């Protein structure tokens, strides 16, 4: 009990979040669970991009392409080679991670700007590249994936808790994604807290200085690329499974862009950031469309146009505003808001007792 | 042989479009060391404005300079409002901001003008003329001529006017220029305005061929990136030469390399970008980058 009482407040927060996500499908519909599955998948790929952009200071605008690789790996292995879909998820992650490693090698020679350019071009080219080997990828039509069914013991446990007759494949996928997301967040947390994380931040903040301190700059930068791609591959694989098919149009440039938006909005170089970013990027277009649709005074014509253009406009505006006013994203806003509140509360208490509040520097 | 020449000529024409957009990228790169990911979208938006003018009965030859003026003003405003607050931020921030700008402008265009492709008038006729055995259309020749004129004008502005000198000075050595009384920040805004206008030219040249819709420039910008990188990203001449080379290469690859075809031309541009960045990062005309640590 002493351990529990001494644990920092954020552990309680983590526990609350986990309980929320574990309990969610028992109270919402199967369809709503599938929406939250998407959120979790976005959170995974954003976590990966965050390791790359936030911690190692390299940029990638091509994570949609890496997701495509993961998704197609799973689809092809399941569809052509009849592998169990569960086995394909780590294969997709590892394969994409290896590709990411090899992408990281030329990336070493490029400045941030050129890297952005090259990865952006990769994201644009990917859909047309996928169409080519038609035998393998199914060309424009893509590949359909059957919805995975829950294993018996999970089904039993779920029906016992909720009292519903059976667990849907959407609900099973949700729990699968949740388990993987938890594992990957835990992995990322350990990664950035220890030696690799310190090395990456040192490289980000001063490459020459880091090298002078004996950090293997090239090694860690390619490692960041590989790990980041591994996350994207896993997320891509789950993405394919959750939407039930993969096609070139599943992975447009805007997907890469959405992932980057999520990374930035959630907060660079933070662990809860990607989760917030995932929630935000997934729900923003849906909620804003619903809101605009529900307003009677907005003409129907505008509403239909907004469905297409709205997400782009709101992403664009948000991205610019966040970069200008809150470069640390939602997490930064929450942290500084909490500190401000704490300061106010403490200040009020100090005023009450007639003591001057302590200097902020010494707290 | 005749067909080959024909492919080269039409490659030069598309290359002219890439060259103008690449030139716009180079202008902004020179002003502030930044690749503007929104350049293509800004050009697309300006082209839509031109179409609105033309639809209202303004003749093409009046709408053209008018659009350039609007694009120039738009570029200045964008620099003042969006870019200036993050001028000193790390490259990553700037890249993200220009990407945000790109989606914003793209979405705005979709919002205001819809996603249905529209035809855009061309000032040049589709008639062909025989040059050295190759049939070239006036359309192609016109595009080549316009990009040539734009390059010469930009060259004259940068090299032969006091304003051009101030522009170059402000980007090379901001501190010293400020001491000499050059308004550096406004010079950057001017650079954005110029780039925006040059980009608008490429948009108006591309629209008759590609049909005008909000995603029109999404592929063109990749070719322009390839052109700018190939030419050495800080060299205006390099951008134009790079644009023409990319245009011709992509066209020839599409016609003659088996398996490339029309849909993988973009991959050729991607290959050019990667090859240049890995093998010769300074491009054809760029100087070796020297970095103080």
Interface residues (C-beta under 8 A of the other chain):
Chain A: X53 X57 X59 X61 X106 X109 X110 X111 X112 X113 X114 X116 X117 X118 X120 X121 X122 X124 X125 X128 X129 X131 X132 X208 X253 X254 X257 X260 X264 X305 X306 X308 X309 X310 X311 X312 X313 X314 X315 X316 X317 X318 X319 X320 X323 X324 X327
Chain B: X33 X34 X35 X37 X82 X85 X86 X89 X90 X91 X92 X93 X95 X96 X97 X99 X100 X101 X102 X103 X104 X105 X106 X107 X108 X109 X110 X111 X114 X115 X218 X219 X222 X225 X226 X229 X263 X264 X266 X267 X269 X270 X273 X274 X277 X278 X281 X293
